[in-house]
Amino acid sequence: MKAYQANDLRTITEILVDLEKRNYFKSKSETVSEKDKLKAAISNLRRHINILENEIISIKQNDTFKTINSIDDLDNYFIKTKEKLEMELQELKNEKLG
């Protein structure tokens, strides 16, 4: 405002150039276009969320997930499973030799 009142054309021109570079002045069609793009992006994200939610539901209904989810102590589970498999391996080796 001071530059305008002082008829400082150079400062007013610099302000104008700065404003134009930062795209403060957009046409209405550009603004609507950006709004439409955002709406489309939101719609796309909502579809993607629905797909992921359905996948999560499917995973939670899977027997393997239910089994793993029911195990309280995974370390203990794997130790016992390892022992069981080692015993089965030894039995198979004994059958092969015997």
Buried (B, 14 or more C-beta within 10 A) or exposed (E): EEBEEEEEEEEEEEEEEEEEEEEEEEEEEEEEEEEEEEEEEEEEEEEEEEEEEEEEEEEEEEEEEEEEEEEEEEEEEEEEEEEEEEEEEEEEEEEEEE
